[in-house]
Amino acid sequence: MKLVVAEKPSVAQSIAKVIGANKRQDGYLEGNGYLVSWCVGHLVELCTPDEYDEKYSKWNKEDLPILPDPFKWQVSKGKNKQFNILKGLMYRKDVDEIICATDAGREGELIFRLVYIQAKCRKPFKRLWISSMEDSAIKDGFSNLKDGRAYDSLYNAALCRSKADWLVGINATRLFTCTYGKRLTVGRVQTPTLAMIVERQDQIDHFTKEKYFNVHLKKDELEVIKEKIFDENAAKAISDKCNGKELVIASVKKTGNTINPPKLYDLTTLQREANRFFGYTAQKTLDMTQSLYEKKLVTYPRTDSQYLTEDMRDTAVYLLGAIRRTFLPDSTNGDVEIGRIINNSKVSDHHAIIPTAEIEKQDLSGLSKEETDILKLISFNMLCAVGTRHEYLETEIKAVCEGEEFRAKGRTVTSPGWKAVERVTKDTLRRKTEKGEKESTLPDVREEQRFFPVAASLSEHYTQPPKPFSEDSLLSKMETAGNEDFDEDTEKKGLGTPATRASMIEKLISSGYVIRKGKQLLPTEDGINLIKVIPDTIKSPKLTADWENTLLQMERGKSDPGVFLDDIKSMVCSLIKDHGSVSEEEKSRFSFIRKEIGKCPRCGKPVYEGRQNFYCSDRSCGFCIWKESKSLTAMKKKVDLRMAKDLLETGRTHVKGLYSPKKDKRFDADLVLEDTGKYVNLNLDFAKEGKKDR
């Protein structure tokens, strides 16, 4: 009997169906010589500090650093049942081999190994390594199982990553929390990411906009411009001097240029594009792509490759036809250069994200809008990636009037190439054409040609500050962070991995250091203050990017895990040693004046607004109104400040636009506060209307 261990129940069910394990049992499936069970994310995790010593249950600066040797592991809270099921299956006498079928990547390897080791299992295991959940891919994977020990280096890298994050997170978080009297969350990757967001905001805050002027000269269809004159009087003088005078063409330069097709998607590029196209967060894009993967519609999402291997050439050709038949049945094929997406040397563990043949076999009408958007984006990107070069002729005109030089630039497309496909797909995705994509043709002029008289005019402009980060631009910055400090042949650069960058952004938001405002990611006051007090050793993108590169080298068996962890421990010790006491004034950096929003209906004490709720200042009272609850979330609402004030003042608030999932429609109603003495409930009431609409 062989035991197959997957990462999720849905994946286990897909595998079980292919290998014939169709009999359901408690926590696993059985049949055809196989037992198929699953983890539920991480079943085993690093122990908390108090598991090493009871004194660590209290946060004291004097107890730092905490450097476990050896590290201890425990079954994650609430997951004992599934762990014990897996352990029991591993110990069954009829099980002679175990197959690791968790996600084929660093974290998937760690999830399985920790369960295997925590269960003290000694039975041999093999590795299922696949990039697609298609039946054919699963069958092929089981026909080519790898020796589990061949992935020891991948496991070591995952283990080191986990320990390093624990060492930095636990020690730095406790250090700065104890120093400033406020819980301050510090992380190996999230803090350098926050530093970049804060730095960008600082650039915006300290930007001084300057007015400048452009002088335009126009005659018939020709318009030339002299740009960025910061002295208004000088600009007016040039305009007055040239108005009604003769313009002479000094030179006409025509240059042929090309734009190569985009590469296939890795996860980061897909997340950036989905944010740009649809405004989806990086985490939502990852979740939707993972869902499509589990539905067999796309290949493995957590990849950093943008190419396919040579043996996938025929598959790629077939998929291009399937994409057109499924999404663009009326379009023509056009020229295809399949070799552009084939490169064995640039594919390591997983190839680029592409759709599977299932897109024309399955009924796609059951997909959510978000899943459909992502599937189309991946599919259309593949069509563009194999297109021919986009070619255009760029014309630059230089002209002189009264001794002043003016310019004009234009672009004429000579061969649309892959952008013809892009235009069709953008129409399908209902995305507006971006600025700068339209043709800008110039009239046909020649050197020494003269235009008389020209009409002069001024236009007024302002210099623009840097833009706040969107998830698109932040992911790009994370991907290239520290690049200038590495050699060109450095294999891995940037902060985090494609699989972790989305979660880092979400952690910064949930920790209260960053907020989303539309597509923008903005630092909060706490986030700005945190970066002010954190030393460079923790917030340096270069240092953290260097660690990521070392972890990748470790995956390749080219870096020593012990040396890496020793460096992390030394850094933690230096951090604690060097970050001594701070002044009383500095300690108050994170304090703030709380503003009373009303009186507690239970005890009469002031009520304040917190990040997640509105709470009574007397903590022993326990009264609070949560901003979000299961019922309110279902109705697509949360309690805002004005609603909370109404509830405290009158016990009710009128809310417009509540959503009914059953009827799929909006409605208006009152929310009425019910205080049981232990819990605070908000009940719907249609009989009366409150004083204020929402």
Protein Blocks (a to p, Z undefined) as FASTA:
>chain_A
ZZdddfbfklmmmmmmmnopabccehiaceehiacdddehjfbdcddfklmomklmpccf
klpccddddddddddehilmmmmmmmmmmmpmklcbdcdfbdcdfklmmmmmmmmmmnop
abdcdddddfbfbfklmmmmmmmcccfklmmmmmmmmmmmmmmmmmmmmmmmmmmmmmno
pacdddfklmmmmmmmmmmmmmmmmpccdddddddddehjbccddehifblklmmmmmmm
mgopacddfbdcdddddddddddddfklmmmmmmmmnopafklmmmmmmmmmmnopaccf
bbcbfbdcfklmmmmmmmmmmmmmmmmmmbcfbjadfklmgcfklcckbccddddfklmm
pcfklpcfklmmmmmmmmmmmmmmmmccdddddddddddeehiacdddddddfblklmlm
mmmmmmmnopacdehkaccddddddehiacdddddddddddddddddddfklmmmmmmmg
oklmpcfklmbgcehjfklmmmmmmmmmmnopaccehjbccddfklmmmmmmpcfklmmm
klmmmmmmmmmmmmnopacfklmmmmmmmmmmmmmmmmccddfklmmmmgccdddfbdcf
knopacdddfkbccdfblmnopacdfbdfklmmnopacdfklmmmmmmnopacdehiacf
klopadddddddddehlaccddddfkbccfbdZZ
